[in-house]
Amino acid sequence: MFPDFIENLAHEVNGKNDSQDVHVISLSTCQWCKKAKRWLDERSIKYRYVDVDRIDMSEKSQILQFLRETYKPERISYPIVICDDKFVVGYNPGKYEELIKLGGN
């Protein structure tokens, strides 16, 4: 689903709920991003994340271009939680519940 250049930058967090492809685009210093990752961790959801403030500016630009072209969000804000082909911009646990089917495999 994600291009190799993003997969190569992503860090994986293991979880027993791994039936869906979940990615988080975030900032390492963002309180809401940390809360989104904690929400996933508490539900033992496997995900991959990229903290865009810890990568090269050209790589960040590529990621933002990919997000804009692929998902067409109204705005770019962090965190961006992507599950399979759907996404949520910002911290919104209610929408995460809808996005991610818990219970997995």
PyMOL commands that set and color helices and strands:
alter all, ss='L'
color gray80, all
select helices_A, chain A and resi 4-7+31-42+52-54+57-71+93-99
alter helices_A, ss='H'
color red, helices_A
select strands_A, chain A and resi 11-13+22-26+47-51+80-83+86-89
alter strands_A, ss='S'
color yellow, strands_A
deselect
rebuild
show_as cartoon
